[in-house]
């Protein structure tokens, strides 16, 4: 299996090379040259992502040095539960895919830990230290910092928009120290993402740092995220004989793209519906065909505050024809008022607590059912509500229990610097080390 840039199909790399580089020299994103095909029977006897993962990812690592280590990598990375739970009392058959049982209580733990385990092996004999440069709208940076913290062969630089993430998210981003440096950027997530992309193309930084990415622009983040869609799809299929329909909160489109790839290779997945917040670049594009990135606006679902989603490039590469793309995925926008009301309603009616991001999917579920949608729906819950206690608790009317993993991080001292939203400011800080 080889990997190509979304902008140039002539330059081909192995999986290890694509993971190590993060982003292509032409600014494109790496995608598989071809996609394998699977049958449900290929996963017979496997029900957890640590067992499904090596089977699903084996063709993507074919002829690569990581191929023989996939089972160990998956056991190392996926060492926490990813339960699919029934949504009791819902107005139609529905389940909740809880992706927040990892060390930083967000779905990003799954991809970040897999990526770190891969790079640990790819870099084991490298003479030069690696620098992971990551922009985050809330959860990615914490997951990446946790996955790479105290690994001697790597430094991590985290950029996040100052004041535009929850207080507990900010603490998770800035509590590490050691080989992790955290910068609170005076700008938006789009500014942070732009700075990362500019850094990768900066000749000066190329001389002093060997850069790689850990955002969902890195193929090593996306591939493992397919595993939990495979798990949930197979579980619903085995129980009901139906293809699971997924409602996915999305901002930078990485989580959604992983589901689309999982369906593309043959997993039992039906409809895929995206839930966005008031940043409507994706929803407007899927309605009009006009791609118009714009500055992001702050919302309660801060990790989804993205005005120029990077993975749209991969989505359009998968379905280059707009009419075909429209038939593969749909999207609905949910504003802050609806997020608040959904948190309040489902806490009281269903005894279900949502983080603001998961609440967008729960609201879209209600809309779909009111319009006559059928089948079994899976609401993708992307973060633990305790990370957003200041939003959730006033509307739920009760305290949200704090998982022990989160409580440990909240007790650590905060270490960060503020940064202007320019490449020059970032370059200056990085070259001081």
C-alpha positions as CSV (number, residue, x, y, z in Angstrom):
1,X,0.0,0.0,0.0
2,X,1.3,3.4,-0.9
3,X,0.1,6.9,-0.1
4,X,-0.3,9.9,-2.3
5,X,-0.9,13.6,-1.8
6,X,-4.4,14.9,-2.5
7,X,-2.7,17.4,-4.8
8,X,-0.1,15.2,-6.5
9,X,-0.6,11.5,-7.2
10,X,2.8,11.0,-8.7
11,X,4.8,11.1,-5.4
12,X,4.2,7.9,-3.5
13,X,5.2,7.0,0.0
14,X,4.9,4.1,2.4
15,X,2.6,4.4,5.5
16,X,5.6,5.0,7.8
17,X,6.9,7.8,5.6
18,X,3.4,9.4,5.3
19,X,3.0,9.3,9.1
20,X,6.5,10.7,9.7
21,X,6.0,13.6,7.3
22,X,2.5,14.4,8.4
23,X,1.7,16.8,5.5
24,X,2.9,16.6,1.9
25,X,5.5,19.1,0.7
26,X,2.9,20.5,-1.8
27,X,0.6,21.3,1.1
28,X,-1.7,18.3,0.3
29,X,-2.9,15.6,2.7
30,X,-1.9,12.0,2.4
31,X,-4.5,9.4,1.3
32,X,-4.3,5.7,0.4
33,X,-3.6,5.1,-3.2
34,X,-6.4,2.6,-3.2
35,X,-8.9,1.3,-0.6
36,X,-9.2,-2.4,0.4
37,X,-12.6,-4.1,0.6
38,X,-13.9,-6.0,3.6
39,X,-16.8,-8.4,4.4
40,X,-18.4,-8.5,7.8
41,X,-17.1,-12.1,8.0
42,X,-13.6,-10.8,8.0
43,X,-14.1,-9.7,11.6
44,X,-15.7,-12.9,12.9
45,X,-15.0,-13.4,16.6
46,X,-13.8,-9.8,17.2
47,X,-15.9,-7.3,19.1
48,X,-13.4,-4.7,20.5
49,X,-11.3,-2.2,18.7
50,X,-8.0,-3.8,19.9
51,X,-9.0,-6.9,18.0
52,X,-10.7,-5.3,15.1
53,X,-7.9,-2.8,14.5
54,X,-5.2,-5.1,13.3
55,X,-7.6,-6.8,10.8
56,X,-8.9,-3.5,9.5
57,X,-5.6,-1.7,9.3
58,X,-3.5,-4.6,7.9
59,X,-4.1,-3.7,4.2
60,X,-3.3,-0.1,4.9
61,X,0.1,-1.1,6.3
62,X,0.9,-3.7,3.6
63,X,4.6,-3.9,2.8
64,X,5.4,-1.4,5.6
65,X,7.6,-1.9,8.6
66,X,4.6,-1.3,10.9
67,X,2.7,-4.3,9.4
68,X,4.1,-6.9,11.8
69,X,3.5,-4.7,14.9
70,X,-0.1,-3.7,14.3
71,X,-1.5,-6.1,17.0
72,X,0.9,-4.8,19.6
73,X,0.3,-1.2,18.6
74,X,-3.5,-1.6,18.8
75,X,-3.3,-3.3,22.2
76,X,-1.0,-0.5,23.5
77,X,-3.1,2.3,22.1
78,X,-6.6,1.0,22.6
79,X,-6.4,0.0,26.3
80,X,-9.7,1.6,27.4
81,X,-13.3,0.8,26.6
82,X,-15.3,2.2,23.7
83,X,-18.8,1.2,24.6
84,X,-21.9,1.3,22.5
85,X,-24.8,1.9,24.9
86,X,-28.6,2.0,24.2
87,X,-30.1,5.4,24.6
88,X,-33.0,4.4,26.8
89,X,-36.2,6.4,26.3
90,X,-35.2,7.8,23.0
91,X,-38.0,8.5,20.4
92,X,-36.5,5.9,18.0
93,X,-34.0,3.0,18.2
94,X,-30.7,4.7,19.1
95,X,-27.3,4.0,20.7
96,X,-24.5,6.2,22.0
97,X,-21.0,5.5,21.0
98,X,-18.9,6.8,23.9
99,X,-15.5,7.8,22.8
100,X,-14.4,9.6,25.9
101,X,-13.0,6.9,28.2
102,X,-9.3,7.5,27.3
103,X,-6.8,9.4,29.5
104,X,-8.0,12.9,28.4
105,X,-11.7,12.1,28.1
106,X,-12.1,12.8,24.4
107,X,-12.2,10.8,21.2
108,X,-8.9,12.2,20.1
109,X,-7.1,9.9,22.6
110,X,-7.7,7.0,20.2
111,X,-6.0,8.5,17.2
112,X,-3.3,10.2,19.2
113,X,-2.2,7.1,21.1
114,X,-2.1,5.0,17.9
115,X,0.0,7.7,16.2
116,X,2.4,7.9,19.2
117,X,2.8,4.1,19.2
118,X,3.6,4.1,15.5
119,X,6.1,7.0,15.6
120,X,7.8,5.3,18.6
121,X,8.6,2.4,16.3
122,X,9.3,4.5,13.1
123,X,11.7,6.8,15.0
124,X,13.5,4.2,17.1
125,X,16.8,4.6,15.2
126,X,16.4,8.2,13.9
127,X,19.4,10.4,14.7
128,X,17.4,13.6,15.0
129,X,14.7,14.5,17.4
130,X,11.2,14.9,16.1
131,X,9.0,18.0,16.8
132,X,5.2,17.4,16.8
133,X,3.5,20.7,15.9
134,X,-0.3,20.6,16.6
135,X,-3.1,23.2,16.4
136,X,-6.1,22.4,18.6
137,X,-9.6,23.8,19.0
138,X,-9.8,22.1,22.3
139,X,-9.3,18.3,22.6
140,X,-6.6,17.4,20.1
141,X,-3.8,19.2,21.9
142,X,-4.5,17.5,25.3
143,X,-4.7,14.0,23.7
144,X,-1.5,14.6,21.7
145,X,0.3,16.0,24.8
146,X,-0.8,13.0,26.9
147,X,0.2,10.5,24.2
148,X,3.7,11.9,23.6
149,X,4.5,13.3,27.1
150,X,7.9,12.2,28.4
151,X,8.9,10.3,25.3
152,X,12.6,11.3,24.9
153,X,12.7,11.2,21.1
154,X,10.1,13.9,20.6
155,X,9.1,17.4,21.5
156,X,5.5,18.7,21.2
157,X,4.4,22.2,20.5
158,X,0.7,22.9,21.1
159,X,-1.1,25.9,19.7
160,X,-4.6,26.8,20.9
161,X,-6.8,29.9,20.6
162,X,-6.6,31.8,23.9
163,X,-10.0,32.2,25.6
164,X,-11.8,30.0,23.0
165,X,-11.7,26.7,24.8
166,X,-13.3,25.6,28.1
167,X,-11.3,26.3,31.3
168,X,-10.8,22.6,31.8
169,X,-9.7,22.1,28.2
170,X,-7.2,24.8,28.6
171,X,-5.9,23.2,31.8
172,X,-5.5,19.9,29.9
173,X,-3.5,21.6,27.2
174,X,-1.1,23.4,29.5
175,X,-0.5,21.0,32.5
176,X,2.3,18.9,31.0
177,X,5.7,20.7,30.8
178,X,8.8,18.6,30.1
179,X,8.9,17.9,26.4
180,X,5.5,19.6,25.8
181,X,5.3,23.4,25.2
182,X,1.9,25.0,25.1
183,X,1.1,28.4,23.5
184,X,-2.1,30.3,23.9
185,X,-2.5,32.1,20.6
186,X,-4.2,35.5,20.3
187,X,-6.5,34.4,17.5
188,X,-8.8,31.6,16.4
189,X,-8.3,27.9,15.7
190,X,-8.0,28.8,12.0
191,X,-5.1,31.1,12.9
192,X,-3.5,28.2,14.8
193,X,-4.0,25.8,11.9
194,X,-2.6,28.3,9.4
195,X,0.5,28.8,11.5
196,X,1.1,25.1,11.6
197,X,0.7,24.8,7.8
198,X,3.0,27.8,7.3
199,X,5.6,26.3,9.6
200,X,5.7,23.1,7.6
201,X,6.6,25.1,4.5
202,X,9.1,27.4,6.2
203,X,12.7,26.8,5.0
204,X,14.2,28.3,8.2
205,X,12.3,25.9,10.5
206,X,13.2,23.0,8.2
207,X,16.8,23.6,8.9
208,X,16.4,23.5,12.7
209,X,13.5,21.1,13.3
210,X,12.3,17.9,11.9
211,X,8.5,18.6,11.9
212,X,5.6,16.3,11.9
213,X,1.9,16.8,12.7
214,X,-0.6,15.1,15.0
215,X,-3.8,16.8,13.9
216,X,-6.2,14.9,11.8
217,X,-4.2,16.1,8.8
218,X,-1.8,13.2,9.8
219,X,-2.9,9.9,8.2
220,X,-1.8,8.1,11.4
221,X,-4.6,9.9,13.3
222,X,-7.3,9.1,10.8
223,X,-6.8,5.4,10.1
224,X,-7.2,4.2,13.7
225,X,-10.4,6.3,14.0
226,X,-12.0,3.9,11.5
227,X,-11.8,1.1,14.1
228,X,-14.5,2.4,16.4
229,X,-16.9,2.9,13.5
230,X,-16.1,-0.7,12.4
231,X,-16.8,-1.9,16.0
232,X,-20.1,0.0,16.3
233,X,-21.3,-0.9,12.8
234,X,-20.5,-4.6,13.3
235,X,-22.2,-4.6,16.8
236,X,-25.4,-3.1,15.4
237,X,-25.4,-5.4,12.4
238,X,-24.9,-8.5,14.6
239,X,-27.7,-7.5,17.0
240,X,-30.3,-6.2,14.5
241,X,-29.3,-7.1,11.0
242,X,-29.4,-3.4,10.1
243,X,-26.7,-1.0,9.0
244,X,-26.0,1.6,11.7
245,X,-26.6,5.2,10.8
246,X,-24.2,7.6,12.4
247,X,-24.6,11.2,13.5
248,X,-21.2,12.7,14.0
249,X,-20.3,16.1,15.6
250,X,-17.6,17.6,13.4
251,X,-15.4,20.6,13.0
252,X,-12.2,19.8,11.1
253,X,-13.9,16.7,9.4
254,X,-11.4,14.1,10.6
255,X,-13.8,12.1,12.7
256,X,-16.4,12.2,10.0
257,X,-14.0,11.3,7.3
258,X,-12.9,8.2,9.3
259,X,-16.6,7.0,9.2
260,X,-16.8,7.7,5.5
261,X,-13.6,5.7,4.9
262,X,-15.0,2.8,7.1
263,X,-18.1,2.7,5.0
264,X,-16.1,3.0,1.8
265,X,-14.2,-0.2,2.6
266,X,-17.3,-2.2,3.2
267,X,-18.2,-1.9,6.9
268,X,-22.0,-2.2,7.7
269,X,-22.6,1.6,7.9
270,X,-25.7,3.2,6.4
271,X,-26.4,6.9,6.5
272,X,-23.7,9.4,7.7
273,X,-25.0,12.7,9.0
274,X,-22.8,15.5,10.2
275,X,-23.7,17.8,13.1
276,X,-21.9,21.2,13.0
277,X,-22.3,24.2,15.2
278,X,-22.8,27.8,14.0
279,X,-19.7,27.5,11.9
280,X,-21.5,26.5,8.7
281,X,-18.8,26.1,6.1
282,X,-19.5,22.4,5.7
283,X,-23.3,22.5,5.8
284,X,-23.5,25.3,3.3
285,X,-21.1,23.5,1.0
286,X,-23.1,20.3,1.0
287,X,-26.3,22.3,0.3
288,X,-24.9,24.7,-2.4
289,X,-21.7,23.2,-3.8
290,X,-19.9,26.4,-3.1
291,X,-16.8,26.0,-1.0
292,X,-16.4,29.2,1.0
293,X,-14.0,28.9,4.0
294,X,-14.3,31.8,6.4
295,X,-13.2,33.0,9.8
296,X,-14.5,30.8,12.6
297,X,-17.0,32.1,15.2
298,X,-16.9,31.1,18.9
299,X,-19.6,28.7,20.1
300,X,-20.3,26.5,23.1
301,X,-19.1,23.6,21.1
302,X,-15.6,25.1,20.9
303,X,-13.7,22.1,19.6
304,X,-15.8,22.4,16.4
305,X,-15.2,26.1,15.9
306,X,-13.5,25.6,12.5
307,X,-14.1,27.8,9.5
308,X,-11.7,26.1,7.1
309,X,-11.8,22.4,7.8
310,X,-8.6,20.7,6.5
311,X,-10.1,17.3,5.8
312,X,-12.5,18.7,3.3
313,X,-9.6,18.2,0.9
314,X,-9.6,14.5,1.6
315,X,-13.4,14.3,1.4
316,X,-13.4,16.0,-2.0
317,X,-10.6,13.7,-3.1
318,X,-12.7,10.6,-2.1
319,X,-15.8,12.0,-3.9
320,X,-14.6,14.5,-6.5
321,X,-18.0,14.8,-8.1
322,X,-20.3,17.1,-6.0
323,X,-23.5,15.3,-6.8
324,X,-22.0,12.0,-5.7
325,X,-20.7,13.6,-2.5
326,X,-24.2,14.9,-1.7
327,X,-25.6,11.4,-1.9
328,X,-22.9,10.1,0.5
329,X,-23.3,12.5,3.5
330,X,-25.5,15.3,4.8
331,X,-25.1,17.9,7.4
332,X,-27.1,20.1,9.8
333,X,-26.1,23.1,11.8
334,X,-27.0,23.5,15.5
335,X,-26.7,26.9,17.3
336,X,-25.9,27.6,20.9
337,X,-29.5,28.0,21.9
338,X,-30.3,24.5,20.6
339,X,-27.2,23.1,22.3
340,X,-28.4,24.5,25.7
341,X,-31.9,23.2,25.2
342,X,-30.7,19.7,24.2
343,X,-28.5,19.4,27.2
344,X,-31.4,20.5,29.4
345,X,-34.0,18.3,27.8
346,X,-32.0,15.1,27.6
347,X,-30.7,15.4,31.1
348,X,-34.2,15.6,32.4
349,X,-36.1,13.3,29.9
350,X,-33.4,10.7,29.2
351,X,-31.1,11.0,32.2
352,X,-28.4,11.5,29.6
353,X,-25.6,14.1,30.0
354,X,-24.0,15.5,26.8
355,X,-21.0,17.6,26.3
356,X,-21.8,20.6,24.0
357,X,-20.4,18.8,20.9
358,X,-22.3,15.6,21.5
359,X,-25.4,17.7,22.1
360,X,-25.2,18.9,18.5
361,X,-25.6,15.2,17.4
362,X,-28.4,14.6,19.8
363,X,-30.3,17.6,18.5
364,X,-29.8,16.4,14.9
365,X,-31.1,13.0,15.9
366,X,-34.3,14.6,17.1
367,X,-34.7,16.5,13.9
368,X,-34.2,13.4,11.7
369,X,-36.7,11.4,13.7
370,X,-39.3,14.3,13.5
371,X,-38.8,14.1,9.7
372,X,-39.6,10.4,9.6
373,X,-36.1,9.0,9.5
374,X,-36.0,5.2,10.1
375,X,-33.3,2.7,11.1
376,X,-30.9,2.4,14.0
377,X,-29.1,5.6,14.8
378,X,-25.8,6.0,16.6
379,X,-25.1,9.3,18.3
380,X,-21.3,9.8,18.5
381,X,-20.4,11.2,21.9
382,X,-17.0,12.8,21.4
383,X,-16.1,14.2,24.9
384,X,-17.0,13.7,28.5
385,X,-19.4,16.3,29.8
386,X,-17.2,17.0,32.8
387,X,-14.7,18.8,30.5
388,X,-17.5,21.4,30.0
389,X,-18.9,21.5,33.5
390,X,-19.5,25.3,33.3
391,X,-21.8,24.8,30.4
392,X,-23.4,21.4,31.2
393,X,-24.2,21.7,34.9
394,X,-26.3,24.9,34.8
395,X,-28.6,23.3,32.2
396,X,-28.5,19.7,33.5
397,X,-29.4,21.0,36.9
398,X,-26.8,18.7,38.6
399,X,-23.1,18.2,39.1
400,X,-21.2,16.2,36.5
401,X,-18.9,13.5,38.1
402,X,-15.3,14.1,37.2
403,X,-13.5,10.9,35.9
404,X,-10.3,10.1,37.8
405,X,-8.1,10.6,34.8
406,X,-9.4,14.2,34.3
407,X,-9.2,15.0,38.0
408,X,-5.5,14.1,38.0
409,X,-4.8,16.6,35.1
410,X,-6.8,19.3,36.8
411,X,-4.6,19.2,39.8
412,X,-1.4,19.8,37.9
413,X,0.3,23.3,37.6
414,X,-0.4,25.2,34.4
415,X,2.5,26.0,32.1
416,X,2.0,28.0,28.9
417,X,3.0,31.1,27.0
418,X,1.0,33.6,25.0
419,X,1.7,34.0,21.3
420,X,0.7,36.4,18.5
421,X,-0.9,34.6,15.5
422,X,2.0,34.8,13.1
423,X,4.6,32.4,11.7
424,X,7.4,34.8,12.8
425,X,6.2,34.7,16.5
426,X,6.1,30.9,16.4
427,X,9.4,30.5,14.6
428,X,11.1,32.8,17.2
429,X,9.8,30.6,20.1
430,X,10.6,27.3,18.5
431,X,14.2,28.4,17.6
432,X,14.9,29.5,21.1
433,X,15.0,25.9,22.2
